[in-house]
Amino acid sequence: MKYIQLPDPTAERRLVFYLAMEEYVAAHLDELLPGNGNKDAFFMWQVSPTVIFGRNQVMEAEVNMPYCKEKGIKLFRRKSGGGCVYSDKGNIMLSYITDTTDVQSTFDRYLETLSGYLKSVGLNAQRSGRNDVLVDGKKVSGNAFFLKPKSSIVHGTMLFDTDFEELQRAITPSEEKIKSKGVSSVRQHVTNLKEYFKRSAEFGKLADIDNFKHFLVSCFCGNAEGGIDTIVLTDAQIAEIEKIEAGYLDPDFLEGRNHAYSLVRKGKIAGVGEVNAEMDIDGGKITKCHLAGDFFPLQDGLDEVLTRALTGVSDDSTSITAALKDIHPEEYVSGLELDSLLKIICGQNLQM
């Protein structure tokens, strides 16, 4: 695996620059990593206080907007699914790009590998649920994926010394999400790695964030000679990344849909996440359908499929089930089966 490095790694950049960098690397794997065999790339980054929310989430429902504005906390939307994340310089963000498109095996392999590296330095780490890594039952890493036509991107957090008071003030997850974790607040569900290393006689040096970052890079990209297999991007490549970054800064992309739907039905599905069916109803007939939530999309188009099938259909379980009997939501959203989606759209308050 190759480590992708910027010409000036100390330069301060917006969070979305790094998301654009992932896209650039994913689109140029053959150029950056010529030759046969698997093409895997990795890099790490840190940012000033920022909130990043998932592609299908409603910003106002996930973010404490007044607080973030008051404190100058930046807000961005990403193209991958998953939930809302607060990041600061104490949160190490990890990006893994590969030329395989088997999403589940890629995601599984990455999370198991990351958990294994943490176990190797004395941490009681394990993968949990669809996208988390826990230490002693508390979350230290949450992850999401972004599927491209010929590659996959997995990116996530590594909570090392994050300010949890700011985290709790900046993001406002739903009560359903917090309850599903079996805790009463965001603060109870997360932990910082620094505190574990400070108590470790054998691995105490990893309590320094730079030492820990070097450990991770060595794990992922170390070579037999003890060095790091590194590719340094050029100024011309940086300019191309900045062009991609501009798309993330478009106000229309940031704000997402601003249509107020007349009806919202919510559910939570194990292995999928929160799924909210938002619909317009006119005279008892459905006229539009949109899915929101923290699920992981595989491709675009499900909203359009649902709207075409449901337009003019009566808002009752029998009619909705008949209209959607031939669609395949698992092709658009990871793990989403038709039976579960029908229960949500029909208002059966699904909690699985």
C-alpha positions in Angstrom: 0.0 0.0 0.0 1.3 3.5 -0.9 1.1 6.5 1.3 -0.1 9.6 -0.5 1.5 12.8 0.7 1.1 16.5 -0.1 4.0 18.6 -1.2 3.6 20.7 2.0 1.9 18.4 4.6 1.8 21.1 7.2 -0.4 23.4 5.1 -3.8 24.1 6.6 -6.6 23.0 4.3 -10.4 22.6 4.4 -11.8 19.2 5.2 -13.4 19.0 1.7 -10.0 19.3 0.1 -9.2 15.9 1.5 -12.4 14.4 0.2 -11.6 15.8 -3.2 -8.1 14.3 -2.8 -9.7 10.9 -2.2 -11.7 11.3 -5.4 -8.6 12.3 -7.4 -6.6 9.4 -6.1 -9.4 7.0 -6.8 -9.7 8.3 -10.4 -5.9 8.1 -11.0 -4.9 4.8 -9.3 -3.4 3.4 -12.5 -1.3 6.5 -13.0 -0.2 6.8 -9.4 0.3 3.1 -8.8 1.4 1.6 -12.2 1.9 -2.1 -12.7 -0.1 -5.2 -12.0 -1.5 -6.3 -8.7 -3.8 -4.6 -6.2 -3.7 -0.8 -6.2 -4.2 0.4 -2.6 -3.5 3.9 -1.3 -3.7 5.5 2.1 -3.4 8.9 3.7 -4.2 10.8 6.9 -5.3 14.3 7.7 -6.4 16.6 10.4 -8.5 19.8 10.3 -9.6 22.7 12.5 -13.0 22.3 14.1 -15.4 21.1 11.4 -18.7 19.2 11.2 -19.1 16.9 8.3 -22.5 15.2 7.6 -23.5 12.4 5.3 -24.8 12.6 1.8 -28.4 11.9 2.6 -28.7 13.7 5.9 -30.7 16.8 6.6 -28.2 19.4 7.9 -30.6 21.2 10.2 -31.5 17.9 11.9 -27.9 16.8 12.5 -26.1 20.0 13.3 -26.4 22.7 16.1 -26.4 25.5 13.5 -26.4 28.5 15.9 -23.6 27.1 18.0 -21.4 26.2 15.0 -21.9 29.7 13.5 -21.1 31.4 16.9 -17.9 29.3 17.3 -16.8 29.5 13.6 -17.1 25.7 13.2 -17.1 24.9 9.5 -19.9 22.8 8.0 -19.5 20.5 5.0 -21.5 17.6 3.3 -19.7 14.5 2.0 -20.7 12.3 -0.9 -20.6 9.1 1.2 -23.4 8.0 3.5 -23.1 7.5 7.2 -23.7 9.9 10.1 -22.6 13.3 11.3 -19.0 13.8 12.5 -17.3 16.5 14.5 -13.6 16.7 13.8 -10.7 18.8 15.2 -6.9 18.5 15.4 -7.3 15.7 18.0 -9.2 13.5 15.5 -7.1 11.8 12.9 -9.0 11.2 9.7 -8.0 8.2 7.7 -8.5 7.6 3.9 -8.2 4.3 2.2 -8.6 4.0 -1.6 -8.5 0.7 -3.5 -9.2 -0.5 -7.1 -11.7 -3.1 -6.0 -15.5 -2.4 -6.1 -16.7 -5.2 -3.9 -17.9 -2.8 -1.2 -18.7 -5.2 1.6 -15.4 -7.2 1.4 -13.4 -3.9 1.1 -15.2 -2.4 4.1 -14.8 -5.6 6.2 -11.1 -6.0 5.3 -10.3 -2.4 6.2 -12.2 -2.4 9.6 -10.7 -5.8 10.6 -7.2 -4.6 9.6 -7.6 -1.3 11.6 -8.9 -3.2 14.6 -5.9 -5.5 14.4 -3.4 -2.7 14.4 -5.0 -1.3 17.5 -4.9 -4.7 19.2 -1.2 -5.0 18.5 -0.5 -2.0 20.8 -2.4 -3.4 23.7 -5.9 -2.0 23.1 -9.1 -4.0 23.5 -10.3 -3.1 20.1 -13.0 -4.7 18.0 -15.2 -4.0 15.1 -18.8 -3.2 16.0 -21.9 -2.9 13.9 -21.7 -1.8 10.3 -19.0 0.8 10.6 -17.5 1.4 14.0 -14.3 0.3 15.8 -14.6 0.2 19.6 -12.1 0.1 22.5 -13.4 -1.2 25.7 -16.9 -0.9 24.3 -16.5 2.8 23.4 -16.2 4.2 19.9 -12.8 5.4 18.6 -13.5 5.1 14.9 -16.5 5.6 12.7 -16.3 4.9 9.0 -18.1 5.3 5.7 -17.5 4.3 2.1 -17.9 5.9 -1.3 -18.2 3.7 -4.3 -16.8 4.9 -7.6 -17.1 3.1 -11.0 -13.7 1.4 -10.8 -12.6 1.9 -7.2 -13.8 2.2 -3.6 -13.1 4.9 -0.9 -13.3 4.1 2.8 -12.8 7.0 5.1 -13.2 7.4 8.8 -12.2 8.9 12.2 -9.6 8.0 14.8 -10.5 9.8 18.0 -7.1 10.5 19.7 -7.5 13.7 21.7 -10.8 15.2 20.5 -12.6 17.9 22.6 -15.8 15.9 23.4 -17.5 18.9 25.0 -17.3 20.7 21.7 -18.3 17.6 19.9 -21.5 17.3 22.0 -22.4 20.9 21.5 -21.8 20.9 17.7 -23.8 17.9 16.6 -27.3 16.9 17.5 -28.0 13.3 16.5 -31.5 11.9 16.8 -32.7 10.4 20.1 -33.3 7.2 18.3 -29.7 6.9 17.2 -28.4 7.6 20.8 -30.8 5.1 22.3 -29.8 2.4 19.8 -26.3 2.7 21.2 -27.6 2.0 24.7 -26.3 5.3 26.1 -27.8 8.6 27.1 -25.5 11.0 25.3 -22.8 11.2 22.6 -20.2 11.8 25.2 -20.9 8.4 26.8 -20.4 6.5 23.5 -16.9 7.8 22.5 -13.4 7.7 24.0 -10.0 9.1 23.2 -7.0 6.8 22.5 -4.5 9.2 24.2 -5.8 8.3 27.6 -5.2 4.6 27.1 -1.6 5.1 25.9 -0.8 7.5 28.8 -1.6 4.5 31.1 0.4 2.0 29.1 3.9 1.1 30.3 4.8 -0.6 27.0 3.2 1.7 24.5 3.3 5.0 26.4 5.2 6.8 23.6 2.0 6.5 21.5 0.4 9.1 23.7 2.1 11.6 21.5 -0.1 12.1 18.5 2.8 12.3 16.0 4.2 9.0 17.3 0.8 7.4 16.9 0.3 8.8 13.4 3.7 7.4 12.4 2.7 4.0 13.9 -0.5 3.9 11.7 1.4 4.9 8.6 4.0 2.3 9.2 1.3 -0.4 9.7 -0.5 0.5 6.5 2.4 1.5 4.2 5.6 0.2 5.8 8.1 -1.7 3.6 10.6 -4.5 4.4 13.4 -2.0 4.7 11.6 -0.2 7.6 10.6 2.8 5.4 7.3 4.1 4.2 6.2 3.6 0.6 5.3 7.2 -0.3 4.0 9.1 -3.3 4.2 12.9 -3.2 1.7 14.7 -5.2 2.8 17.5 -7.6 1.5 21.1 -7.7 -0.3 20.2 -10.9 -2.1 17.4 -9.2 -3.0 19.7 -6.3 -4.6 22.1 -8.8 -6.8 19.2 -10.1 -7.8 18.3 -6.6 -8.9 21.9 -6.0 -11.1 21.8 -9.0 -12.9 18.8 -7.5 -13.0 20.6 -4.1 -15.1 23.4 -5.7 -18.0 21.0 -6.1 -18.2 20.4 -2.4 -18.3 24.2 -1.8 -21.4 24.7 -4.0 -24.2 25.9 -1.7 -26.7 23.7 -3.4 -24.6 20.6 -2.6 -24.0 21.7 1.0 -27.6 22.5 1.8 -29.0 19.4 0.0 -32.6 19.2 -0.7 -34.6 22.1 0.8 -38.1 20.7 -0.1 -40.4 20.4 2.9 -42.2 17.0 2.5 -45.7 16.7 3.8 -45.1 13.3 5.5 -42.1 11.6 7.0 -42.0 8.0 8.2 -38.9 6.8 10.0 -37.2 3.5 10.8 -33.9 2.0 11.8 -32.6 -1.2 10.3 -29.6 -3.2 11.7 -26.8 -3.2 9.3 -28.3 -0.3 7.2 -28.9 2.6 9.6 -31.6 5.2 9.8 -34.0 5.4 6.9 -36.5 8.2 6.6 -39.2 8.0 3.9 -40.2 11.5 3.1 -43.3 11.9 0.9 -45.6 14.4 -0.6 -49.3 13.4 -0.4 -52.1 15.1 -2.4 -55.6 13.9 -2.0 -54.5 10.7 -0.4 -52.2 10.0 -3.4 -48.4 9.9 -3.3 -46.7 12.5 -5.6 -43.1 12.3 -4.6 -40.8 10.1 -2.4 -37.3 10.7 -1.1 -35.1 8.7 1.3 -32.9 10.5 3.9 -30.8 9.0 6.7 -27.3 7.8 7.5 -27.4 4.7 5.3 -24.6 3.9 2.8 -25.6 4.5 -0.9 -24.2 2.2 -3.6 -25.4 4.3 -6.5 -27.8 7.1 -7.3 -31.3 6.7 -8.6 -33.4 5.1 -5.8 -35.5 8.3 -5.2 -36.4 8.4 -8.9 -37.3 4.7 -8.9 -39.5 5.1 -5.9 -41.2 8.3 -7.2 -42.0 6.7 -10.5 -43.5 3.7 -8.9 -45.4 5.5 -6.2 -46.8 8.6 -8.1 -50.6 8.4 -8.1 -50.6 5.4 -5.7 -52.9 5.6 -2.6 -51.2 6.0 0.7 -52.1 2.6 2.1 -50.0 -0.6 2.7 -51.7 -2.7 0.1 -51.3 -0.2 -2.7 -47.7 0.7 -1.8 -46.7 -2.9 -1.5 -48.1 -3.7 -4.9 -46.5 -0.7 -6.5 -43.0 -1.5 -5.2 -43.0 -5.3 -5.6 -40.5 -5.3 -8.5 -37.9 -2.8 -7.2 -34.6 -3.9 -5.7 -33.4 -1.3 -3.1 -30.3 -3.4 -2.2 -28.9 -2.3 -5.6 -28.9 1.3 -4.4 -28.4 1.1 -0.6 -26.1 -1.3 1.1 -28.1 -4.0 2.9 -31.5 -2.5 2.3 -34.1 -5.2 1.6 -37.5 -4.5 0.1 -39.4 -5.9 3.0 -37.7 -3.5 5.5 -38.2 -0.5 3.1 -41.9 -1.3 2.7 -42.4 -1.4 6.5 -40.9 2.1 6.7 -42.8 3.6 3.8 -46.0 2.1 5.1 -45.5 3.6 8.5 -44.9 0.5 10.6 -42.3 2.2 12.9 -39.5 -0.3 12.1 -36.8 -0.8 14.7 -34.6 -3.8 13.8 
